Amino acid sequence: MDKRIISLVLFFSLLIFISCQPKQETASESDSHLSKNHEYLRKIAFCRCLDLVDSTLAKVDHSSAIYFEKSAYDPEALTIIKTLVKGAKPQFRSYADHSLGVGECLELYESDTLAHQVEKLDSLLGEED
């Protein structure tokens, strides 16, 4: 199979896996609102990271737009996340010189660094529609 097809299959498999993860119930509606929006921003970061791994993916897949539409963040948050992903994406080395981009993006998605940076963007969080 073509590497792009394999990348797309892995990408969609990971999105399904991430989307199916059980959500923890929070004590208050405010905490639930924050948690939900933090998760949307982390998913946007994951999608942006995959765009860095395969620049052709950004032209054919616009999944990050879904999460932005669901979120209550101002557009400025997207610019900040895009910049953050470029600097925070881990760089794995393959002994066989293979691409490890999906793993790097998953590592970023699950990182405490991303979680803390997303929390700092709460000032850009508006009201949900």
N, CA, C and O atoms as a GROMACS GRO file, in nm:
protein
  516
    1MET      N    1   0.083  -0.119   0.000
    1MET     CA    2   0.000   0.000   0.000
    1MET      C    3   0.087   0.124   0.000
    1MET      O    4   0.201   0.122   0.046
    2ASP      N    5   0.033   0.230  -0.051
    2ASP     CA    6   0.101   0.358  -0.053
    2ASP      C    7   0.115   0.411   0.090
    2ASP      O    8   0.025   0.391   0.172
    3LYS      N    9   0.225   0.478   0.120
    3LYS     CA   10   0.250   0.529   0.255
    3LYS      C   11   0.141   0.627   0.299
    3LYS      O   12   0.106   0.633   0.417
    4ARG      N   13   0.089   0.704   0.205
    4ARG     CA   14  -0.016   0.802   0.241
    4ARG      C   15  -0.144   0.730   0.282
    4ARG      O   16  -0.212   0.773   0.376
    5ILE      N   17  -0.177   0.623   0.214
    5ILE     CA   18  -0.298   0.547   0.249
    5ILE      C   19  -0.281   0.486   0.387
    5ILE      O   20  -0.373   0.489   0.469
    6ILE      N   21  -0.162   0.431   0.413
    6ILE     CA   22  -0.136   0.373   0.546
    6ILE      C   23  -0.143   0.483   0.652
    6ILE      O   24  -0.199   0.461   0.759
    7SER      N   25  -0.087   0.601   0.622
    7SER     CA   26  -0.092   0.713   0.717
    7SER      C   27  -0.236   0.754   0.745
    7SER      O   28  -0.272   0.778   0.860
    8LEU      N   29  -0.318   0.761   0.640
    8LEU     CA   30  -0.458   0.799   0.659
    8LEU      C   31  -0.534   0.695   0.740
    8LEU      O   32  -0.614   0.730   0.827
    9VAL      N   33  -0.509   0.568   0.714
    9VAL     CA   34  -0.575   0.462   0.790
    9VAL      C   35  -0.536   0.471   0.937
    9VAL      O   36  -0.621   0.462   1.025
   10LEU      N   37  -0.406   0.490   0.965
   10LEU     CA   38  -0.360   0.505   1.103
   10LEU      C   39  -0.421   0.629   1.168
   10LEU      O   40  -0.463   0.624   1.284
   11PHE      N   41  -0.426   0.738   1.094
   11PHE     CA   42  -0.482   0.862   1.146
   11PHE      C   43  -0.628   0.843   1.188
   11PHE      O   44  -0.666   0.879   1.299
   12PHE      N   45  -0.708   0.786   1.099
   12PHE     CA   46  -0.849   0.767   1.130
   12PHE      C   47  -0.870   0.664   1.240
   12PHE      O   48  -0.963   0.676   1.320
   13SER      N   49  -0.785   0.564   1.245
   13SER     CA   50  -0.793   0.465   1.353
   13SER      C   51  -0.766   0.530   1.488
   13SER      O   52  -0.835   0.504   1.586
   14LEU      N   53  -0.663   0.616   1.491
   14LEU     CA   54  -0.630   0.686   1.616
   14LEU      C   55  -0.740   0.783   1.656
   14LEU      O   56  -0.771   0.795   1.775
   15LEU      N   57  -0.799   0.852   1.559
   15LEU     CA   58  -0.910   0.943   1.592
   15LEU      C   59  -1.027   0.867   1.652
   15LEU      O   60  -1.088   0.913   1.749
   16ILE      N   61  -1.060   0.753   1.594
   16ILE     CA   62  -1.169   0.672   1.647
   16ILE      C   63  -1.134   0.625   1.788
   16ILE      O   64  -1.217   0.631   1.878
   17PHE      N   65  -1.011   0.578   1.806
   17PHE     CA   66  -0.966   0.532   1.938
   17PHE      C   67  -0.974   0.645   2.040
   17PHE      O   68  -1.023   0.625   2.151
   18ILE      N   69  -0.926   0.762   2.004
   18ILE     CA   70  -0.927   0.877   2.096
   18ILE      C   71  -1.071   0.919   2.125
   18ILE      O   72  -1.104   0.949   2.240
   19SER      N   73  -1.155   0.921   2.023
   19SER     CA   74  -1.294   0.963   2.041
   19SER      C   75  -1.374   0.866   2.127
   19SER      O   76  -1.471   0.906   2.191
   20CYS      N   77  -1.334   0.739   2.129
   20CYS     CA   78  -1.408   0.638   2.204
   20CYS      C   79  -1.360   0.622   2.348
   20CYS      O   80  -1.416   0.542   2.423
   21GLN      N   81  -1.260   0.698   2.387
   21GLN     CA   82  -1.211   0.690   2.524
   21GLN      C   83  -1.320   0.738   2.619
   21GLN      O   84  -1.384   0.840   2.593
   22PRO      N   85  -1.342   0.667   2.729
   22PRO     CA   86  -1.446   0.710   2.824
   22PRO      C   87  -1.409   0.842   2.888
   22PRO      O   88  -1.294   0.867   2.923
   23LYS      N   89  -1.508   0.925   2.901
   23LYS     CA   90  -1.489   1.056   2.964
   23LYS      C   91  -1.520   1.045   3.113
   23LYS      O   92  -1.612   0.974   3.153
   24GLN      N   93  -1.442   1.116   3.193
   24GLN     CA   94  -1.467   1.115   3.336
   24GLN      C   95  -1.575   1.219   3.369
   24GLN      O   96  -1.575   1.330   3.315
   25GLU      N   97  -1.664   1.182   3.456
   25GLU     CA   98  -1.766   1.274   3.501
   25GLU      C   99  -1.705   1.375   3.597
   25GLU      O  100  -1.622   1.338   3.680
   26THR      N  101  -1.743   1.501   3.585
   26THR     CA  102  -1.692   1.603   3.674
   26THR      C  103  -1.801   1.648   3.770
   26THR      O  104  -1.920   1.626   3.745
   27ALA      N  105  -1.760   1.711   3.877
   27ALA     CA  106  -1.852   1.748   3.983
   27ALA      C  107  -1.946   1.860   3.943
   27ALA      O  108  -2.064   1.856   3.980
   28SER      N  109  -1.899   1.957   3.870
   28SER     CA  110  -1.986   2.070   3.838
   28SER      C  111  -1.996   2.092   3.688
   28SER      O  112  -1.914   2.044   3.611
   29GLU      N  113  -2.097   2.164   3.650
   29GLU     CA  114  -2.119   2.194   3.509
   29GLU      C  115  -2.005   2.280   3.453
   29GLU      O  116  -1.967   2.264   3.338
   30SER      N  117  -1.950   2.369   3.534
   30SER     CA  118  -1.838   2.453   3.492
   30SER      C  119  -1.715   2.369   3.463
   30SER      O  120  -1.647   2.389   3.362
   31ASP      N  121  -1.686   2.274   3.552
   31ASP     CA  122  -1.573   2.184   3.530
   31ASP      C  123  -1.594   2.100   3.405
   31ASP      O  124  -1.499   2.074   3.330
   32SER      N  125  -1.717   2.058   3.381
   32SER     CA  126  -1.749   1.979   3.263
   32SER      C  127  -1.726   2.061   3.137
   32SER      O  128  -1.671   2.012   3.038
   33HIS      N  129  -1.768   2.186   3.140
   33HIS     CA  130  -1.748   2.278   3.027
   33HIS      C  131  -1.600   2.294   2.997
   33HIS      O  132  -1.558   2.286   2.882
   34LEU      N  133  -1.520   2.316   3.100
   34LEU     CA  134  -1.375   2.331   3.084
   34LEU      C  135  -1.311   2.203   3.031
   34LEU      O  136  -1.233   2.207   2.936
   35SER      N  137  -1.344   2.092   3.092
   35SER     CA  138  -1.286   1.963   3.051
   35SER      C  139  -1.316   1.932   2.906
   35SER      O  140  -1.228   1.890   2.831
   36LYS      N  141  -1.440   1.954   2.867
   36LYS     CA  142  -1.482   1.926   2.731
   36LYS      C  143  -1.404   2.014   2.633
   36LYS      O  144  -1.357   1.966   2.530
   37ASN      N  145  -1.391   2.141   2.664
   37ASN     CA  146  -1.321   2.232   2.574
   37ASN      C  147  -1.171   2.208   2.574
   37ASN      O  148  -1.106   2.225   2.471
   38HIS      N  149  -1.115   2.170   2.687
   38HIS     CA  150  -0.973   2.132   2.690
   38HIS      C  151  -0.948   2.013   2.598
   38HIS      O  152  -0.850   2.010   2.524
   39GLU      N  153  -1.038   1.916   2.603
   39GLU     CA  154  -1.024   1.798   2.519
   39GLU      C  155  -1.033   1.834   2.370
   39GLU      O  156  -0.957   1.782   2.289
   40TYR      N  157  -1.125   1.924   2.334
   40TYR     CA  158  -1.135   1.968   2.195
   40TYR      C  159  -1.004   2.031   2.150
   40TYR      O  160  -0.956   2.005   2.039
   41LEU      N  161  -0.945   2.115   2.235
   41LEU     CA  162  -0.821   2.182   2.197
   41LEU      C  163  -0.706   2.082   2.185
   41LEU      O  164  -0.620   2.098   2.098
   42ARG      N  165  -0.703   1.982   2.270
   42ARG     CA  166  -0.600   1.878   2.260
   42ARG      C  167  -0.617   1.798   2.130
   42ARG      O  168  -0.518   1.761   2.067
   43LYS      N  169  -0.741   1.772   2.090
   43LYS     CA  170  -0.765   1.702   1.964
   43LYS      C  171  -0.724   1.788   1.845
   43LYS      O  172  -0.672   1.736   1.746
   44ILE      N  173  -0.746   1.917   1.853
   44ILE     CA  174  -0.700   2.008   1.748
   44ILE      C  175  -0.548   2.002   1.739
   44ILE      O  176  -0.492   1.998   1.629
   45ALA      N  177  -0.481   2.001   1.854
   45ALA     CA  178  -0.334   1.992   1.855
   45ALA      C  179  -0.288   1.861   1.791
   45ALA      O  180  -0.191   1.860   1.716
   46PHE      N  181  -0.358   1.753   1.819
   46PHE     CA  182  -0.324   1.623   1.758
   46PHE      C  183  -0.336   1.631   1.606
   46PHE      O  184  -0.247   1.586   1.534
   47CYS      N  185  -0.445   1.688   1.558
   47CYS     CA  186  -0.465   1.701   1.413
   47CYS      C  187  -0.357   1.790   1.351
   47CYS      O  188  -0.305   1.759   1.244
   48ARG      N  189  -0.325   1.900   1.417
   48ARG     CA  190  -0.220   1.991   1.367
   48ARG      C  191  -0.086   1.920   1.363
   48ARG      O  192  -0.007   1.941   1.271
   49CYS      N  193  -0.060   1.838   1.461
   49CYS     CA  194   0.064   1.763   1.465
   49CYS      C  195   0.071   1.668   1.346
   49CYS      O  196   0.176   1.658   1.281
   50LEU      N  197  -0.037   1.600   1.316
   50LEU     CA  198  -0.039   1.510   1.200
   50LEU      C  199  -0.018   1.587   1.070
   50LEU      O  200   0.043   1.535   0.976
   51ASP      N  201  -0.067   1.711   1.064
   51ASP     CA  202  -0.043   1.795   0.947
   51ASP      C  203   0.106   1.822   0.928
   51ASP      O  204   0.155   1.829   0.816
   52LEU      N  205   0.179   1.836   1.039
   52LEU     CA  206   0.324   1.856   1.032
   52LEU      C  207   0.394   1.729   0.984
   52LEU      O  208   0.494   1.735   0.912
   53VAL      N  209   0.342   1.614   1.023
   53VAL     CA  210   0.400   1.486   0.985
   53VAL      C  211   0.383   1.463   0.835
   53VAL      O  212   0.475   1.417   0.768
   54ASP      N  213   0.265   1.494   0.783
   54ASP     CA  214   0.236   1.474   0.641
   54ASP      C  215   0.163   1.597   0.589
   54ASP      O  216   0.043   1.611   0.609
   55SER      N  217   0.236   1.686   0.522
   55SER     CA  218   0.178   1.813   0.477
   55SER      C  219   0.064   1.793   0.377
   55SER      O  220  -0.019   1.882   0.362
   56THR      N  221   0.058   1.681   0.308
   56THR     CA  222  -0.052   1.657   0.215
   56THR      C  223  -0.181   1.628   0.290
   56THR      O  224  -0.290   1.648   0.235
   57LEU      N  225  -0.171   1.582   0.412
   57LEU     CA  226  -0.290   1.552   0.492
   57LEU      C  227  -0.372   1.678   0.518
   57LEU      O  228  -0.495   1.674   0.516
   58ALA      N  229  -0.304   1.789   0.542
   58ALA     CA  230  -0.373   1.915   0.569
   58ALA      C  231  -0.459   1.960   0.450
   58ALA      O  232  -0.558   2.030   0.468
   59LYS      N  233  -0.421   1.918   0.331
   59LYS     CA  234  -0.496   1.957   0.211
   59LYS      C  235  -0.621   1.873   0.191
   59LYS      O  236  -0.717   1.919   0.129
   60VAL      N  237  -0.622   1.751   0.243
   60VAL     CA  238  -0.734   1.661   0.218
   60VAL      C  239  -0.819   1.632   0.341
   60VAL      O  240  -0.930   1.581   0.329
   61ASP      N  241  -0.768   1.663   0.458
   61ASP     CA  242  -0.840   1.631   0.581
   61ASP      C  243  -0.848   1.756   0.669
   61ASP      O  244  -0.747   1.820   0.698
   62HIS      N  245  -0.968   1.789   0.710
   62HIS     CA  246  -0.990   1.910   0.789
   62HIS      C  247  -1.057   1.877   0.923
   62HIS      O  248  -1.147   1.948   0.968
   63SER      N  249  -1.013   1.769   0.984
   63SER     CA  250  -1.073   1.723   1.110
   63SER      C  251  -1.063   1.825   1.222
   63SER      O  252  -1.153   1.834   1.305
   64SER      N  253  -0.956   1.900   1.225
   64SER     CA  254  -0.941   1.997   1.334
   64SER      C  255  -1.055   2.099   1.333
   64SER      O  256  -1.090   2.153   1.438
   65ALA      N  257  -1.112   2.126   1.216
   65ALA     CA  258  -1.224   2.220   1.207
   65ALA      C  259  -1.346   2.170   1.284
   65ALA      O  260  -1.421   2.249   1.341
   66ILE      N  261  -1.365   2.038   1.285
   66ILE     CA  262  -1.478   1.981   1.360
   66ILE      C  263  -1.466   2.014   1.508
   66ILE      O  264  -1.562   2.056   1.572
   67TYR      N  265  -1.345   1.994   1.560
   67TYR     CA  266  -1.324   2.018   1.703
   67TYR      C  267  -1.328   2.166   1.737
   67TYR      O  268  -1.372   2.204   1.845
   68PHE      N  269  -1.282   2.251   1.645
   68PHE     CA  270  -1.291   2.395   1.671
   68PHE      C  271  -1.438   2.439   1.674
   68PHE      O  272  -1.477   2.518   1.759
   69GLU      N  273  -1.518   2.387   1.582
   69GLU     CA  274  -1.660   2.421   1.579
   69GLU      C  275  -1.732   2.376   1.707
   69GLU      O  276  -1.823   2.444   1.754
   70LYS      N  277  -1.692   2.262   1.762
   70LYS     CA  278  -1.752   2.212   1.886
   70LYS      C  279  -1.706   2.292   2.007
   70LYS      O  280  -1.777   2.301   2.107
   71SER      N  281  -1.588   2.350   1.999
   71SER     CA  282  -1.530   2.420   2.114
   71SER      C  283  -1.587   2.561   2.126
   71SER      O  284  -1.656   2.610   2.037
   72ALA      N  285  -1.555   2.622   2.237
   72ALA     CA  286  -1.598   2.760   2.262
   72ALA      C  287  -1.478   2.855   2.263
   72ALA      O  288  -1.485   2.962   2.322
   73TYR      N  289  -1.369   2.815   2.198
   73TYR     CA  290  -1.248   2.897   2.196
   73TYR      C  291  -1.255   3.004   2.089
   73TYR      O  292  -1.317   2.986   1.984
   74ASP      N  293  -1.190   3.116   2.117
   74ASP     CA  294  -1.172   3.221   2.018
   74ASP      C  295  -1.073   3.172   1.913
   74ASP      O  296  -0.989   3.087   1.943
   75PRO      N  297  -1.080   3.224   1.791
   75PRO     CA  298  -0.987   3.182   1.685
   75PRO      C  299  -0.840   3.199   1.721
   75PRO      O  300  -0.755   3.126   1.670
   76GLU      N  301  -0.809   3.292   1.808
   76GLU     CA  302  -0.670   3.313   1.850
   76GLU      C  303  -0.609   3.187   1.911
   76GLU      O  304  -0.489   3.163   1.900
   77ALA      N  305  -0.693   3.106   1.974
   77ALA     CA  306  -0.645   2.982   2.036
   77ALA      C  307  -0.586   2.888   1.930
   77ALA      O  308  -0.489   2.816   1.958
   78LEU      N  309  -0.643   2.888   1.810
   78LEU     CA  310  -0.591   2.802   1.703
   78LEU      C  311  -0.450   2.843   1.663
   78LEU      O  312  -0.364   2.758   1.640
   79THR      N  313  -0.427   2.972   1.654
   79THR     CA  314  -0.294   3.022   1.619
   79THR      C  315  -0.193   2.983   1.725
   79THR      O  316  -0.081   2.942   1.694
   80ILE      N  317  -0.232   2.996   1.850
   80ILE     CA  318  -0.142   2.962   1.961
   80ILE      C  319  -0.113   2.812   1.961
   80ILE      O  320   0.001   2.771   1.980
   81ILE      N  321  -0.215   2.730   1.940
   81ILE     CA  322  -0.196   2.585   1.937
   81ILE      C  323  -0.106   2.544   1.822
   81ILE      O  324  -0.019   2.458   1.839
   82LYS      N  325  -0.125   2.604   1.706
   82LYS     CA  326  -0.042   2.571   1.590
   82LYS      C  327   0.106   2.599   1.620
   82LYS      O  328   0.192   2.517   1.588
   83THR      N  329   0.134   2.711   1.682
   83THR     CA  330   0.270   2.746   1.720
   83THR      C  331   0.322   2.652   1.828
   83THR      O  332   0.437   2.607   1.823
   84LEU      N  333   0.238   2.622   1.924
   84LEU     CA  334   0.278   2.533   2.033
   84LEU      C  335   0.314   2.394   1.982
   84LEU      O  336   0.413   2.335   2.026
   85VAL      N  337   0.236   2.343   1.890
   85VAL     CA  338   0.260   2.208   1.836
   85VAL      C  339   0.396   2.201   1.768
   85VAL      O  340   0.468   2.102   1.783
   86LYS      N  341   0.431   2.304   1.693
   86LYS     CA  342   0.561   2.305   1.624
   86LYS      C  343   0.676   2.293   1.724
   86LYS      O  344   0.776   2.226   1.697
   87GLY      N  345   0.663   2.359   1.839
   87GLY     CA  346   0.770   2.357   1.938
   87GLY      C  347   0.766   2.240   2.034
   87GLY      O  348   0.870   2.201   2.088
   88ALA      N  349   0.649   2.184   2.056
   88ALA     CA  350   0.634   2.080   2.159
   88ALA      C  351   0.630   1.938   2.103
   88ALA      O  352   0.640   1.842   2.179
   89LYS      N  353   0.616   1.923   1.972
   89LYS     CA  354   0.608   1.788   1.912
   89LYS      C  355   0.739   1.714   1.938
   89LYS      O  356   0.846   1.762   1.901
   90PRO      N  357   0.732   1.597   2.001
   90PRO     CA  358   0.854   1.521   2.026
   90PRO      C  359   0.916   1.472   1.895
   90PRO      O  360   0.847   1.459   1.794
   91GLN      N  361   1.044   1.448   1.898
   91GLN     CA  362   1.115   1.397   1.780
   91GLN      C  363   1.172   1.259   1.815
   91GLN      O  364   1.271   1.249   1.887
   92PHE      N  365   1.109   1.155   1.765
   92PHE     CA  366   1.159   1.020   1.788
   92PHE      C  367   1.255   0.984   1.675
   92PHE      O  368   1.239   1.029   1.561
   93ARG      N  369   1.353   0.904   1.706
   93ARG     CA  370   1.448   0.857   1.606
   93ARG      C  371   1.427   0.708   1.582
   93ARG      O  372   1.416   0.629   1.676
   94SER      N  373   1.421   0.672   1.456
   94SER     CA  374   1.405   0.533   1.418
   94SER      C  375   1.542   0.479   1.376
   94SER      O  376   1.613   0.541   1.297
   95TYR      N  377   1.578   0.364   1.430
   95TYR     CA  378   1.705   0.301   1.391
   95TYR      C  379   1.703   0.259   1.245
   95TYR      O  380   1.808   0.251   1.181
   96ALA      N  381   1.585   0.233   1.191
   96ALA     CA  382   1.572   0.190   1.051
   96ALA      C  383   1.532   0.308   0.960
   96ALA      O  384   1.496   0.287   0.844
   97ASP      N  385   1.538   0.430   1.012
   97ASP     CA  386   1.505   0.550   0.937
   97ASP      C  387   1.360   0.551   0.887
   97ASP      O  388   1.332   0.593   0.775
   98HIS      N  389   1.268   0.503   0.972
   98HIS     CA  390   1.125   0.504   0.940
   98HIS      C  391   1.060   0.627   1.005
   98HIS      O  392   1.110   0.681   1.103
   99SER      N  393   0.950   0.668   0.947
   99SER     CA  394   0.873   0.777   1.004
   99SER      C  395   0.804   0.730   1.132
   99SER      O  396   0.745   0.621   1.135
  100LEU      N  397   0.810   0.810   1.235
  100LEU     CA  398   0.744   0.778   1.362
  100LEU      C  399   0.648   0.891   1.400
  100LEU      O  400   0.618   0.912   1.518
  101GLY      N  401   0.599   0.962   1.300
  101GLY     CA  402   0.517   1.080   1.321
  101GLY      C  403   0.389   1.059   1.397
  101GLY      O  404   0.355   1.140   1.484
  102VAL      N  405   0.317   0.952   1.368
  102VAL     CA  406   0.191   0.927   1.438
  102VAL      C  407   0.218   0.904   1.587
  102VAL      O  408   0.145   0.954   1.672
  103GLY      N  409   0.323   0.830   1.618
  103GLY     CA  410   0.361   0.808   1.758
  103GLY      C  411   0.401   0.937   1.826
  103GLY      O  412   0.367   0.958   1.943
  104GLU      N  413   0.472   1.023   1.755
  104GLU     CA  414   0.511   1.153   1.811
  104GLU      C  415   0.387   1.236   1.844
  104GLU      O  416   0.379   1.300   1.948
  105CYS      N  417   0.290   1.234   1.753
  105CYS     CA  418   0.168   1.312   1.774
  105CYS      C  419   0.084   1.255   1.888
  105CYS      O  420   0.025   1.331   1.966
  106LEU      N  421   0.078   1.124   1.898
  106LEU     CA  422   0.004   1.063   2.008
  106LEU      C  423   0.072   1.095   2.141
  106LEU      O  424   0.005   1.123   2.241
  107GLU      N  425   0.204   1.092   2.142
  107GLU     CA  426   0.280   1.128   2.263
  107GLU      C  427   0.251   1.272   2.304
  107GLU      O  428   0.232   1.301   2.422
  108LEU      N  429   0.248   1.363   2.205
  108LEU     CA  430   0.215   1.502   2.234
  108LEU      C  431   0.074   1.514   2.289
  108LEU      O  432   0.051   1.583   2.388
  109TYR      N  433  -0.022   1.447   2.225
  109TYR     CA  434  -0.162   1.451   2.268
  109TYR      C  435  -0.178   1.410   2.414
  109TYR      O  436  -0.256   1.470   2.488
  110GLU      N  437  -0.103   1.308   2.456
  110GLU     CA  438  -0.115   1.256   2.592
  110GLU      C  439  -0.025   1.328   2.693
  110GLU      O  440  -0.028   1.296   2.812
  111SER      N  441   0.055   1.423   2.648
  111SER     CA  442   0.156   1.485   2.734
  111SER      C  443   0.097   1.583   2.835
  111SER      O  444  -0.003   1.650   2.809
  112ASP      N  445   0.162   1.589   2.950
  112ASP     CA  446   0.126   1.688   3.051
  112ASP      C  447   0.156   1.828   3.001
  112ASP      O  448   0.086   1.923   3.036
  113THR      N  449   0.260   1.841   2.919
  113THR     CA  450   0.296   1.972   2.864
  113THR      C  451   0.180   2.031   2.786
  113THR      O  452   0.144   2.147   2.806
  114LEU      N  453   0.120   1.952   2.697
  114LEU     CA  454   0.006   2.000   2.619
  114LEU      C  455  -0.112   2.031   2.711
  114LEU      O  456  -0.178   2.133   2.694
  115ALA      N  457  -0.138   1.945   2.808
  115ALA     CA  458  -0.250   1.967   2.900
  115ALA      C  459  -0.234   2.100   2.974
  115ALA      O  460  -0.330   2.176   2.988
  116HIS      N  461  -0.113   2.130   3.020
  116HIS     CA  462  -0.088   2.255   3.093
  116HIS      C  463  -0.100   2.376   3.000
  116HIS      O  464  -0.153   2.479   3.039
  117GLN      N  465  -0.050   2.363   2.878
  117GLN     CA  466  -0.059   2.474   2.783
  117GLN      C  467  -0.204   2.501   2.744
  117GLN      O  468  -0.243   2.617   2.727
  118VAL      N  469  -0.283   2.397   2.730
  118VAL     CA  470  -0.425   2.413   2.697
  118VAL      C  471  -0.497   2.487   2.811
  118VAL      O  472  -0.579   2.574   2.786
  119GLU      N  473  -0.466   2.451   2.935
  119GLU     CA  474  -0.528   2.518   3.049
  119GLU      C  475  -0.496   2.667   3.050
  119GLU      O  476  -0.577   2.747   3.095
  120LYS      N  477  -0.379   2.704   3.002
  120LYS     CA  478  -0.340   2.846   2.998
  120LYS      C  479  -0.424   2.924   2.898
  120LYS      O  480  -0.427   3.047   2.902
  121LEU      N  481  -0.493   2.855   2.809
  121LEU     CA  482  -0.574   2.922   2.708
  121LEU      C  483  -0.719   2.944   2.754
  121LEU      O  484  -0.803   2.985   2.674
  122ASP      N  485  -0.746   2.918   2.880
  122ASP     CA  486  -0.883   2.937   2.931
  122ASP      C  487  -0.934   3.080   2.914
  122ASP      O  488  -1.055   3.101   2.905
  123SER      N  489  -0.843   3.177   2.911
  123SER     CA  490  -0.886   3.317   2.892
  123SER      C  491  -0.946   3.338   2.752
  123SER      O  492  -1.018   3.435   2.730
  124LEU      N  493  -0.918   3.247   2.660
  124LEU     CA  494  -0.972   3.256   2.524
  124LEU      C  495  -1.098   3.172   2.508
  124LEU      O  496  -1.147   3.153   2.396
  125LEU      N  497  -1.149   3.122   2.618
  125LEU     CA  498  -1.267   3.037   2.616
  125LEU      C  499  -1.390   3.124   2.634
  125LEU      O  500  -1.403   3.195   2.735
  126GLY      N  501  -1.481   3.119   2.537
  126GLY     CA  502  -1.605   3.196   2.545
  126GLY      C  503  -1.718   3.109   2.594
  126GLY      O  504  -1.698   3.002   2.652
  127GLU      N  505  -1.837   3.156   2.570
  127GLU     CA  506  -1.957   3.081   2.609
  127GLU      C  507  -1.993   2.982   2.499
  127GLU      O  508  -1.974   3.010   2.380
  128GLU      N  509  -2.043   2.864   2.539
  128GLU     CA  510  -2.090   2.766   2.441
  128GLU      C  511  -2.222   2.813   2.383
  128GLU      O  512  -2.304   2.878   2.449
  129ASP      N  513  -2.240   2.777   2.257
  129ASP     CA  514  -2.368   2.812   2.191
  129ASP      C  515  -2.479   2.722   2.237
  129ASP      O  516  -2.593   2.736   2.192
   0.00000   0.00000   0.00000
